[in-house]
């Protein structure tokens, strides 16, 4: 069994981490990308419209970029293939289904506590000392602090450090040791606080070279989330996936909460809360007067996150999605990109090449809004205002996927648009029967916006939708059965307790 935990292309190199037969591997190699161009000669590869295409191999990423710079704007010279080389690399290295084992993947929960003397820390400058740090993996905990502490469990190892500088050095030693060396780091709000603060604080105390040791490859990059420059920046630790559990909960729980503080979510999901320190007036007083409980408080936070994962399995869900789509774990937070990769890989498996998309155009496509405003979604009809009798409401199961399948909507089946056909005209019965014969004779479908699609072949999008919907149906049935079994067990246990 061989699978990856992280792959990326940086510069001219490909960086790969993963496991083979339970043993970790990691290596760096020169990456040789490829693109495609149209040809008149018979070839293994074809475009979406059935034209032949030749594969162009490059010795380096730099060479491929020079090729694109030279030919992208040349009239009549069409280029095909994706320049998202990280995913091209994953597809090439791991053909077919990726078989993985979650037990091998190092998931480390992290939580730091900083000094709050004279106020809370400034995130931009990381101006407060890190006073304790806890990491947990597979039930084992390591805690670092600068004062004496006696662990309450044999699963907890405490390291008393001389000062903050020594604490950060010891942390980096543990972080990069074979016992810990994370593939995934998680925690509550870890992406927006713990990781950025650690990087900035280590840079300030020990130097940037040491801070870059947070990445197994020594590469850490600052990134702005969205276009709002006022939002805090996050840090990508190349080679490690940061899966913030608060972000996972917001994405996969489908349960809106009045608060997303760990204290509230833990009580809602687990019936547990963070350790209470209300007997002290402040965190600083808590730290100064009861260091033992303060460290317990720090440990309890990583324990709560791990308990949430034991129940909810959101990280395992990320693994399943990522390996099915052949992307990195963090890509499961995206929508457009993951579908780009799924479609590109599906077509490449069938020797069909996608049109080359310029990076700027791709970024625009992945934006939530365009210069023209929000991307148009489903049609919403104006309501009939007033009091009505016999009002009914209904919901269709997975409407969009079924519409795609029903009309055979796909780039490879698209024919064109009839301008005089609009949704409003269809609803008002202003579209006559003149199209019925045309559609039947030409074996086409037509959507209410006038878009027409051929039915001669099933498009790749409807095929993908059907496959995924069928998988969803199977897993949903299993989920319902599992819930019934759990309810039966809980009822039996409750009955025994009552009898006792």
ZASERO-400959 format. One record per residue (C-alpha): residue number from 1; residue in one letter; x negated, y negated, z. Coordinates in Angstrom, 2 decimals. Layout:
N
[NUM, "A", [X, Y, Z]]
...
This chain:
500
[1, "X", [0.00, 0.00, 0.00]]
[2, "X", [-1.43, -3.33, -1.11]]
[3, "X", [0.21, -6.72, -0.74]]
[4, "X", [-0.72, -10.39, -0.45]]
[5, "X", [-0.01, -12.80, 2.39]]
[6, "X", [-1.24, -15.93, 0.63]]
[7, "X", [-2.51, -16.75, -2.84]]
[8, "X", [-3.42, -20.13, -4.29]]
[9, "X", [-5.42, -21.56, -7.16]]
[10, "X", [-7.57, -24.54, -6.20]]
[11, "X", [-9.98, -26.12, -8.62]]
[12, "X", [-11.26, -23.31, -10.82]]
[13, "X", [-10.96, -20.67, -8.11]]
[14, "X", [-8.32, -18.23, -6.95]]
[15, "X", [-8.10, -17.55, -3.20]]
[16, "X", [-6.40, -14.33, -2.11]]
[17, "X", [-5.54, -12.92, 1.34]]
[18, "X", [-3.62, -9.73, 2.04]]
[19, "X", [-3.68, -6.13, 3.22]]
[20, "X", [-4.52, -2.82, 1.63]]
[21, "X", [-3.74, 0.39, 3.53]]
[22, "X", [-3.43, -1.63, 6.74]]
[23, "X", [-6.80, -3.38, 6.40]]
[24, "X", [-7.12, -7.09, 5.76]]
[25, "X", [-8.83, -8.32, 2.59]]
[26, "X", [-9.64, -11.84, 1.48]]
[27, "X", [-11.69, -13.05, -1.43]]
[28, "X", [-12.33, -15.96, -3.74]]
[29, "X", [-12.80, -15.52, -7.48]]
[30, "X", [-12.91, -17.59, -10.64]]
[31, "X", [-9.41, -17.82, -12.10]]
[32, "X", [-8.88, -17.44, -15.83]]
[33, "X", [-5.43, -18.79, -16.78]]
[34, "X", [-3.55, -18.41, -20.03]]
[35, "X", [-1.00, -20.24, -22.15]]
[36, "X", [0.78, -19.49, -25.43]]
[37, "X", [1.15, -21.16, -28.83]]
[38, "X", [3.47, -20.41, -31.71]]
[39, "X", [2.18, -18.22, -34.52]]
[40, "X", [3.46, -17.02, -37.88]]
[41, "X", [1.83, -13.64, -37.33]]
[42, "X", [3.59, -10.74, -35.67]]
[43, "X", [2.75, -10.74, -31.96]]
[44, "X", [3.53, -8.99, -28.67]]
[45, "X", [5.04, -12.20, -27.27]]
[46, "X", [8.08, -14.17, -28.36]]
[47, "X", [9.68, -17.49, -27.42]]
[48, "X", [13.25, -17.79, -26.14]]
[49, "X", [14.45, -18.43, -29.70]]
[50, "X", [12.74, -15.29, -31.00]]
[51, "X", [9.64, -16.86, -32.62]]
[52, "X", [6.25, -15.16, -32.26]]
[53, "X", [3.66, -16.58, -29.86]]
[54, "X", [-0.07, -15.92, -29.38]]
[55, "X", [-1.72, -15.75, -25.97]]
[56, "X", [-4.58, -18.21, -25.40]]
[57, "X", [-6.99, -17.14, -22.62]]
[58, "X", [-9.23, -19.67, -20.86]]
[59, "X", [-12.43, -19.20, -18.92]]
[60, "X", [-11.36, -21.68, -16.23]]
[61, "X", [-8.53, -23.92, -15.09]]
[62, "X", [-10.62, -26.90, -16.23]]
[63, "X", [-10.73, -25.48, -19.76]]
[64, "X", [-6.94, -25.02, -19.81]]
[65, "X", [-6.43, -28.63, -18.70]]
[66, "X", [-8.74, -29.86, -21.47]]
[67, "X", [-6.69, -27.81, -23.95]]
[68, "X", [-3.45, -29.37, -22.68]]
[69, "X", [-4.91, -32.89, -22.79]]
[70, "X", [-5.97, -32.32, -26.39]]
[71, "X", [-2.82, -30.73, -27.82]]
[72, "X", [0.18, -31.65, -25.64]]
[73, "X", [1.18, -34.70, -27.69]]
[74, "X", [0.27, -33.30, -31.12]]
[75, "X", [3.38, -33.21, -33.33]]
[76, "X", [4.39, -29.69, -34.34]]
[77, "X", [1.94, -28.04, -31.91]]
[78, "X", [4.12, -26.39, -29.29]]
[79, "X", [2.64, -24.98, -26.10]]
[80, "X", [4.30, -22.32, -23.95]]
[81, "X", [3.68, -20.88, -20.51]]
[82, "X", [3.61, -22.12, -16.92]]
[83, "X", [0.79, -24.23, -15.50]]
[84, "X", [1.79, -23.30, -11.95]]
[85, "X", [-1.28, -21.08, -11.93]]
[86, "X", [-0.85, -19.86, -8.35]]
[87, "X", [2.24, -17.91, -9.36]]
[88, "X", [0.65, -16.80, -12.61]]
[89, "X", [-2.12, -15.34, -10.44]]
[90, "X", [0.31, -13.56, -8.10]]
[91, "X", [2.17, -12.05, -11.05]]
[92, "X", [-1.09, -10.82, -12.58]]
[93, "X", [-2.49, -9.36, -9.37]]
[94, "X", [0.69, -7.68, -8.14]]
[95, "X", [2.64, -6.24, -11.05]]
[96, "X", [5.94, -4.52, -10.38]]
[97, "X", [7.57, -4.36, -6.96]]
[98, "X", [5.46, -5.58, -4.03]]
[99, "X", [5.56, -3.00, -1.24]]
[100, "X", [4.70, -4.59, 2.10]]
[101, "X", [4.69, -3.79, 5.80]]
[102, "X", [5.68, -6.57, 8.23]]
[103, "X", [3.78, -4.84, 11.06]]
[104, "X", [0.46, -5.71, 9.38]]
[105, "X", [1.21, -9.43, 8.97]]
[106, "X", [-0.24, -11.60, 11.74]]
[107, "X", [2.50, -13.99, 12.88]]
[108, "X", [1.22, -16.31, 15.61]]
[109, "X", [3.48, -18.58, 17.67]]
[110, "X", [1.81, -21.80, 18.76]]
[111, "X", [2.62, -24.53, 21.28]]
[112, "X", [0.49, -27.37, 22.61]]
[113, "X", [1.00, -29.75, 25.52]]
[114, "X", [-0.63, -33.17, 25.59]]
[115, "X", [-1.27, -35.66, 28.33]]
[116, "X", [1.61, -38.08, 28.92]]
[117, "X", [-0.30, -40.43, 31.22]]
[118, "X", [0.88, -43.96, 30.36]]
[119, "X", [3.38, -42.67, 27.81]]
[120, "X", [3.84, -40.07, 25.10]]
[121, "X", [1.18, -39.52, 22.39]]
[122, "X", [0.99, -41.54, 19.20]]
[123, "X", [1.24, -39.08, 16.31]]
[124, "X", [-0.63, -41.29, 13.88]]
[125, "X", [-3.73, -41.55, 16.06]]
[126, "X", [-3.39, -38.41, 18.23]]
[127, "X", [-4.50, -40.58, 21.12]]
[128, "X", [-3.68, -38.24, 24.01]]
[129, "X", [-5.73, -35.33, 25.30]]
[130, "X", [-4.54, -31.76, 24.60]]
[131, "X", [-4.26, -30.28, 28.09]]
[132, "X", [-2.88, -26.77, 27.45]]
[133, "X", [-2.44, -24.58, 24.39]]
[134, "X", [-0.63, -21.24, 24.09]]
[135, "X", [-0.64, -18.67, 21.27]]
[136, "X", [1.41, -15.48, 21.15]]
[137, "X", [1.19, -12.53, 18.76]]
[138, "X", [2.95, -9.19, 19.07]]
[139, "X", [3.67, -9.77, 22.77]]
[140, "X", [0.11, -10.81, 23.68]]
[141, "X", [-0.58, -14.38, 24.85]]
[142, "X", [-3.75, -16.42, 25.10]]
[143, "X", [-3.59, -19.71, 27.02]]
[144, "X", [-6.24, -22.39, 27.26]]
[145, "X", [-6.37, -25.08, 29.95]]
[146, "X", [-8.84, -27.10, 31.98]]
[147, "X", [-7.65, -26.24, 35.49]]
[148, "X", [-7.36, -22.95, 37.42]]
[149, "X", [-4.39, -20.70, 36.59]]
[150, "X", [-3.45, -17.13, 37.54]]
[151, "X", [-1.57, -15.19, 34.81]]
[152, "X", [1.75, -13.64, 35.89]]
[153, "X", [1.53, -10.81, 33.33]]
[154, "X", [-1.12, -8.44, 32.03]]
[155, "X", [-0.08, -9.56, 28.53]]
[156, "X", [-1.38, -13.07, 29.26]]
[157, "X", [-5.07, -13.98, 29.00]]
[158, "X", [-6.06, -17.34, 30.45]]
[159, "X", [-9.22, -19.18, 29.45]]
[160, "X", [-10.26, -22.00, 31.77]]
[161, "X", [-12.23, -24.59, 29.83]]
[162, "X", [-14.66, -27.24, 31.05]]
[163, "X", [-12.92, -30.10, 29.24]]
[164, "X", [-10.80, -30.83, 26.17]]
[165, "X", [-13.76, -30.51, 23.79]]
[166, "X", [-14.49, -27.05, 25.15]]
[167, "X", [-10.78, -26.15, 24.96]]
[168, "X", [-10.63, -27.07, 21.25]]
[169, "X", [-13.83, -25.12, 20.54]]
[170, "X", [-12.45, -22.04, 22.32]]
[171, "X", [-9.18, -22.38, 20.43]]
[172, "X", [-10.93, -22.44, 17.05]]
[173, "X", [-13.00, -19.38, 18.05]]
[174, "X", [-9.82, -17.45, 18.95]]
[175, "X", [-7.94, -18.78, 15.89]]
[176, "X", [-10.57, -17.42, 13.52]]
[177, "X", [-11.25, -14.17, 15.42]]
[178, "X", [-10.16, -10.79, 14.08]]
[179, "X", [-7.75, -10.41, 17.01]]
[180, "X", [-5.74, -13.52, 16.12]]
[181, "X", [-6.57, -14.81, 12.61]]
[182, "X", [-3.01, -15.78, 11.58]]
[183, "X", [-1.34, -15.14, 8.24]]
[184, "X", [1.67, -17.12, 9.49]]
[185, "X", [1.83, -19.75, 12.21]]
[186, "X", [5.20, -20.61, 13.70]]
[187, "X", [6.62, -22.54, 16.63]]
[188, "X", [9.34, -25.07, 17.34]]
[189, "X", [8.69, -28.24, 15.29]]
[190, "X", [5.15, -26.98, 14.77]]
[191, "X", [4.92, -28.40, 11.23]]
[192, "X", [5.76, -31.94, 12.31]]
[193, "X", [3.98, -32.05, 15.66]]
[194, "X", [1.63, -29.25, 16.78]]
[195, "X", [-0.28, -28.73, 13.51]]
[196, "X", [-0.70, -32.42, 12.55]]
[197, "X", [-1.62, -33.34, 16.12]]
[198, "X", [-4.13, -30.49, 16.39]]
[199, "X", [-5.79, -31.43, 13.10]]
[200, "X", [-6.06, -35.11, 13.99]]
[201, "X", [-7.16, -34.46, 17.54]]
[202, "X", [-9.83, -31.93, 16.55]]
[203, "X", [-11.04, -34.36, 13.86]]
[204, "X", [-11.32, -37.09, 16.49]]
[205, "X", [-12.98, -34.99, 19.22]]
[206, "X", [-15.09, -32.47, 17.26]]
[207, "X", [-15.14, -33.82, 13.71]]
[208, "X", [-13.34, -33.14, 10.41]]
[209, "X", [-15.56, -30.15, 9.61]]
[210, "X", [-14.27, -28.38, 12.71]]
[211, "X", [-10.66, -29.43, 12.03]]
[212, "X", [-10.88, -27.80, 8.61]]
[213, "X", [-11.53, -24.49, 10.38]]
[214, "X", [-7.75, -24.37, 10.92]]
[215, "X", [-7.79, -22.98, 7.35]]
[216, "X", [-9.58, -19.66, 6.77]]
[217, "X", [-10.97, -21.22, 3.58]]
[218, "X", [-11.88, -24.55, 5.20]]
[219, "X", [-9.32, -26.41, 3.09]]
[220, "X", [-6.70, -28.59, 4.79]]
[221, "X", [-4.65, -31.09, 2.81]]
[222, "X", [-2.42, -33.91, 4.02]]
[223, "X", [1.00, -34.03, 2.36]]
[224, "X", [3.84, -36.52, 2.38]]
[225, "X", [7.31, -34.99, 2.73]]
[226, "X", [9.61, -36.60, 0.15]]
[227, "X", [9.13, -40.10, -1.24]]
[228, "X", [9.62, -41.97, 2.02]]
[229, "X", [6.15, -43.13, 3.08]]
[230, "X", [7.44, -43.98, 6.57]]
[231, "X", [8.00, -40.28, 7.33]]
[232, "X", [5.17, -38.47, 9.16]]
[233, "X", [2.71, -36.54, 7.05]]
[234, "X", [2.23, -32.79, 7.38]]
[235, "X", [-0.86, -30.65, 6.84]]
[236, "X", [-1.18, -27.59, 4.64]]
[237, "X", [-3.61, -25.02, 6.05]]
[238, "X", [-4.67, -23.30, 2.84]]
[239, "X", [-4.54, -19.54, 3.31]]
[240, "X", [-2.04, -19.71, 6.20]]
[241, "X", [1.71, -20.23, 5.89]]
[242, "X", [3.25, -22.67, 8.36]]
[243, "X", [6.82, -21.45, 8.95]]
[244, "X", [8.32, -23.92, 11.39]]
[245, "X", [11.02, -22.04, 13.31]]
[246, "X", [13.19, -25.14, 13.67]]
[247, "X", [13.15, -25.55, 9.87]]
[248, "X", [13.89, -21.83, 9.45]]
[249, "X", [16.83, -22.11, 11.82]]
[250, "X", [18.26, -25.10, 9.96]]
[251, "X", [17.94, -23.32, 6.61]]
[252, "X", [19.04, -19.78, 7.42]]
[253, "X", [21.37, -19.94, 10.43]]
[254, "X", [24.24, -21.62, 8.51]]
[255, "X", [25.46, -22.83, 11.92]]
[256, "X", [25.44, -26.63, 12.40]]
[257, "X", [24.32, -27.58, 15.88]]
[258, "X", [24.84, -30.72, 17.94]]
[259, "X", [21.14, -30.59, 18.81]]
[260, "X", [18.13, -28.78, 17.36]]
[261, "X", [16.04, -29.00, 20.51]]
[262, "X", [14.54, -25.64, 21.49]]
[263, "X", [16.32, -25.81, 24.84]]
[264, "X", [19.75, -26.00, 23.19]]
[265, "X", [19.13, -23.40, 20.46]]
[266, "X", [17.60, -20.90, 22.90]]
[267, "X", [20.59, -21.20, 25.21]]
[268, "X", [23.02, -20.88, 22.27]]
[269, "X", [21.29, -17.84, 20.73]]
[270, "X", [19.68, -16.11, 23.73]]
[271, "X", [21.43, -17.43, 26.81]]
[272, "X", [18.01, -18.69, 27.98]]
[273, "X", [16.56, -22.15, 28.47]]
[274, "X", [13.15, -23.77, 28.72]]
[275, "X", [11.67, -23.79, 32.24]]
[276, "X", [13.25, -26.51, 34.33]]
[277, "X", [10.94, -29.12, 35.87]]
[278, "X", [13.61, -31.61, 36.94]]
[279, "X", [12.15, -31.69, 40.47]]
[280, "X", [9.38, -33.88, 39.03]]
[281, "X", [9.89, -37.41, 37.77]]
[282, "X", [7.77, -36.97, 34.64]]
[283, "X", [5.77, -34.46, 32.61]]
[284, "X", [2.58, -36.05, 33.90]]
[285, "X", [3.67, -35.57, 37.50]]
[286, "X", [4.67, -32.00, 36.65]]
[287, "X", [1.18, -31.37, 35.21]]
[288, "X", [-0.65, -32.96, 38.13]]
[289, "X", [1.36, -31.43, 40.98]]
[290, "X", [2.17, -27.92, 39.73]]
[291, "X", [-0.28, -26.76, 37.10]]
[292, "X", [0.72, -23.11, 37.56]]
[293, "X", [4.33, -23.80, 36.58]]
[294, "X", [3.19, -26.23, 33.87]]
[295, "X", [1.25, -23.43, 32.13]]
[296, "X", [4.23, -21.07, 32.59]]
[297, "X", [6.33, -23.77, 30.89]]
[298, "X", [3.89, -23.85, 27.97]]
[299, "X", [3.88, -20.04, 27.66]]
[300, "X", [7.67, -19.82, 27.90]]
[301, "X", [8.09, -21.99, 24.79]]
[302, "X", [6.20, -19.53, 22.55]]
[303, "X", [8.05, -16.63, 24.19]]
[304, "X", [11.41, -18.25, 23.35]]
[305, "X", [10.42, -18.68, 19.70]]
[306, "X", [9.37, -15.03, 19.48]]
[307, "X", [12.64, -13.96, 21.12]]
[308, "X", [14.57, -15.98, 18.56]]
[309, "X", [12.71, -14.16, 15.78]]
[310, "X", [13.35, -10.77, 17.43]]
[311, "X", [17.06, -11.50, 17.27]]
[312, "X", [17.42, -13.52, 14.05]]
[313, "X", [14.62, -12.05, 11.86]]
[314, "X", [14.29, -15.26, 9.84]]
[315, "X", [10.57, -14.76, 9.23]]
[316, "X", [11.20, -11.22, 8.02]]
[317, "X", [13.87, -12.67, 5.74]]
[318, "X", [11.26, -15.07, 4.35]]
[319, "X", [8.96, -12.12, 3.62]]
[320, "X", [11.71, -10.28, 1.74]]
[321, "X", [12.57, -13.32, -0.40]]
[322, "X", [8.95, -14.22, -1.08]]
[323, "X", [7.91, -10.73, -2.21]]
[324, "X", [11.03, -10.31, -4.34]]
[325, "X", [10.33, -13.62, -6.11]]
[326, "X", [6.51, -13.24, -6.00]]
[327, "X", [5.87, -16.57, -4.33]]
[328, "X", [4.15, -17.69, -1.14]]
[329, "X", [6.11, -17.67, 2.10]]
[330, "X", [6.48, -21.46, 2.27]]
[331, "X", [8.06, -21.52, -1.20]]
[332, "X", [11.20, -19.90, 0.23]]
[333, "X", [12.12, -23.35, 1.60]]
[334, "X", [12.43, -24.63, -1.99]]
[335, "X", [15.28, -24.16, -4.45]]
[336, "X", [14.21, -25.15, -7.97]]
[337, "X", [10.63, -23.89, -7.75]]
[338, "X", [11.50, -20.40, -6.57]]
[339, "X", [14.02, -20.04, -9.41]]
[340, "X", [11.41, -21.29, -11.90]]
[341, "X", [9.09, -18.50, -10.80]]
[342, "X", [11.80, -15.82, -10.77]]
[343, "X", [12.85, -16.73, -14.32]]
[344, "X", [9.28, -17.05, -15.63]]
[345, "X", [8.26, -13.67, -14.19]]
[346, "X", [11.45, -11.97, -15.41]]
[347, "X", [10.85, -13.18, -18.95]]
[348, "X", [7.11, -12.43, -18.89]]
[349, "X", [7.88, -8.84, -17.90]]
[350, "X", [9.78, -8.71, -21.20]]
[351, "X", [7.01, -10.51, -23.16]]
[352, "X", [9.11, -13.67, -23.51]]
[353, "X", [7.29, -16.96, -22.90]]
[354, "X", [8.83, -20.13, -21.45]]
[355, "X", [8.27, -23.63, -22.86]]
[356, "X", [5.44, -25.56, -21.24]]
[357, "X", [6.71, -28.25, -18.88]]
[358, "X", [4.59, -31.28, -18.09]]
[359, "X", [3.81, -31.67, -14.36]]
[360, "X", [5.56, -35.05, -14.12]]
[361, "X", [8.67, -33.61, -15.79]]
[362, "X", [8.59, -30.61, -13.43]]
[363, "X", [8.35, -32.89, -10.41]]
[364, "X", [11.32, -34.89, -11.65]]
[365, "X", [13.30, -31.69, -12.12]]
[366, "X", [12.52, -30.65, -8.57]]
[367, "X", [13.56, -34.00, -7.10]]
[368, "X", [16.89, -34.23, -5.34]]
[369, "X", [17.78, -37.42, -7.18]]
[370, "X", [16.83, -38.77, -10.58]]
[371, "X", [16.73, -42.34, -11.82]]
[372, "X", [20.22, -41.74, -13.21]]
[373, "X", [21.54, -40.80, -9.78]]
[374, "X", [22.39, -37.48, -8.11]]
[375, "X", [22.33, -34.35, -10.26]]
[376, "X", [25.89, -33.51, -11.32]]
[377, "X", [27.26, -30.41, -9.65]]
[378, "X", [30.77, -28.93, -9.70]]
[379, "X", [33.71, -30.88, -11.07]]
[380, "X", [35.87, -32.47, -8.38]]
[381, "X", [39.38, -33.42, -9.48]]
[382, "X", [40.98, -36.52, -7.99]]
[383, "X", [43.53, -35.48, -5.34]]
[384, "X", [47.26, -36.15, -5.66]]
[385, "X", [47.84, -38.59, -2.83]]
[386, "X", [50.94, -38.09, -0.68]]
[387, "X", [52.85, -35.52, 1.30]]
[388, "X", [53.32, -32.15, -0.44]]
[389, "X", [55.13, -28.94, 0.41]]
[390, "X", [53.86, -25.41, -0.27]]
[391, "X", [50.20, -26.37, -0.38]]
[392, "X", [47.83, -23.43, -0.66]]
[393, "X", [44.06, -23.15, -0.50]]
[394, "X", [41.86, -20.45, -2.03]]
[395, "X", [38.19, -19.72, -2.32]]
[396, "X", [36.39, -17.80, -5.05]]
[397, "X", [33.57, -15.45, -4.12]]
[398, "X", [30.20, -16.73, -5.44]]
[399, "X", [31.88, -19.00, -7.99]]
[400, "X", [28.81, -20.38, -9.82]]
[401, "X", [27.09, -17.02, -10.42]]
[402, "X", [30.37, -15.57, -11.70]]
[403, "X", [30.92, -18.53, -14.03]]
[404, "X", [27.41, -18.04, -15.42]]
[405, "X", [28.20, -14.36, -16.02]]
[406, "X", [31.68, -15.05, -17.41]]
[407, "X", [30.58, -17.61, -19.99]]
[408, "X", [27.16, -15.98, -20.60]]
[409, "X", [25.48, -19.28, -19.72]]
[410, "X", [21.76, -19.10, -20.41]]
[411, "X", [19.12, -21.06, -22.38]]
[412, "X", [18.67, -18.12, -24.75]]
[413, "X", [22.41, -17.98, -25.58]]
[414, "X", [23.06, -21.72, -25.81]]
[415, "X", [24.46, -22.91, -29.15]]
[416, "X", [25.48, -26.53, -28.68]]
[417, "X", [28.16, -28.91, -27.39]]
[418, "X", [31.47, -29.96, -28.91]]
[419, "X", [31.66, -33.66, -28.00]]
[420, "X", [35.43, -33.99, -28.21]]
[421, "X", [35.94, -31.30, -25.55]]
[422, "X", [35.89, -32.65, -21.98]]
[423, "X", [37.03, -31.32, -18.62]]
[424, "X", [39.73, -33.97, -18.35]]
[425, "X", [41.10, -33.12, -21.82]]
[426, "X", [41.18, -29.41, -20.93]]
[427, "X", [43.03, -30.08, -17.68]]
[428, "X", [45.52, -32.31, -19.50]]
[429, "X", [46.04, -29.63, -22.19]]
[430, "X", [44.75, -31.95, -24.89]]
[431, "X", [42.42, -29.34, -26.36]]
[432, "X", [44.33, -27.39, -28.96]]
[433, "X", [44.09, -23.88, -30.32]]
[434, "X", [41.75, -24.99, -33.13]]
[435, "X", [38.75, -23.63, -31.21]]
[436, "X", [40.25, -20.24, -30.39]]
[437, "X", [39.70, -18.76, -33.85]]
[438, "X", [36.21, -20.27, -34.09]]
[439, "X", [35.14, -18.79, -30.76]]
[440, "X", [36.63, -15.39, -31.57]]
[441, "X", [35.14, -15.23, -35.09]]
[442, "X", [31.71, -16.42, -33.97]]
[443, "X", [31.75, -14.32, -30.76]]
[444, "X", [31.17, -17.32, -28.54]]
[445, "X", [32.36, -18.77, -25.24]]
[446, "X", [33.05, -22.43, -24.58]]
[447, "X", [32.98, -24.13, -21.18]]
[448, "X", [35.39, -26.96, -20.31]]
[449, "X", [32.60, -29.51, -20.92]]
[450, "X", [32.28, -28.32, -24.53]]
[451, "X", [29.08, -26.29, -24.12]]
[452, "X", [29.09, -23.14, -26.28]]
[453, "X", [27.23, -19.88, -25.70]]
[454, "X", [26.77, -16.77, -27.85]]
[455, "X", [28.11, -13.41, -26.66]]
[456, "X", [26.02, -11.36, -29.09]]
[457, "X", [23.49, -10.63, -26.33]]
[458, "X", [23.67, -10.96, -22.56]]
[459, "X", [21.52, -13.93, -21.49]]
[460, "X", [18.72, -13.56, -18.96]]
[461, "X", [20.44, -15.84, -16.43]]
[462, "X", [23.67, -13.78, -16.29]]
[463, "X", [21.54, -10.63, -16.03]]
[464, "X", [19.59, -12.06, -13.08]]
[465, "X", [22.78, -13.30, -11.43]]
[466, "X", [24.46, -9.90, -11.72]]
[467, "X", [21.41, -8.09, -10.31]]
[468, "X", [21.14, -10.43, -7.34]]
[469, "X", [24.86, -10.47, -6.69]]
[470, "X", [24.99, -6.67, -6.67]]
[471, "X", [22.06, -6.61, -4.22]]
[472, "X", [23.85, -9.17, -2.05]]
[473, "X", [27.00, -7.05, -2.03]]
[474, "X", [25.06, -3.97, -0.90]]
[475, "X", [23.30, -5.83, 1.92]]
[476, "X", [26.46, -7.59, 3.04]]
[477, "X", [28.20, -4.22, 3.32]]
[478, "X", [25.29, -2.88, 5.38]]
[479, "X", [25.45, -5.98, 7.59]]
[480, "X", [29.15, -5.45, 8.29]]
[481, "X", [28.55, -1.78, 9.10]]
[482, "X", [25.66, -2.70, 11.42]]
[483, "X", [27.83, -5.26, 13.22]]
[484, "X", [30.55, -2.63, 13.74]]
[485, "X", [28.01, -0.18, 15.14]]
[486, "X", [26.65, -2.87, 17.48]]
[487, "X", [30.14, -3.77, 18.69]]
[488, "X", [30.85, -0.09, 19.38]]
[489, "X", [27.63, 0.24, 21.41]]
[490, "X", [28.33, -2.97, 23.34]]
[491, "X", [31.90, -1.83, 24.07]]
[492, "X", [30.65, 1.53, 25.36]]
[493, "X", [28.04, -0.14, 27.58]]
[494, "X", [30.66, -2.57, 28.90]]
[495, "X", [33.02, 0.34, 29.64]]
[496, "X", [30.30, 2.18, 31.57]]
[497, "X", [29.48, -0.92, 33.60]]
[498, "X", [33.14, -1.41, 34.46]]
[499, "X", [33.50, 2.22, 35.53]]
[500, "X", [30.34, 1.99, 37.59]]
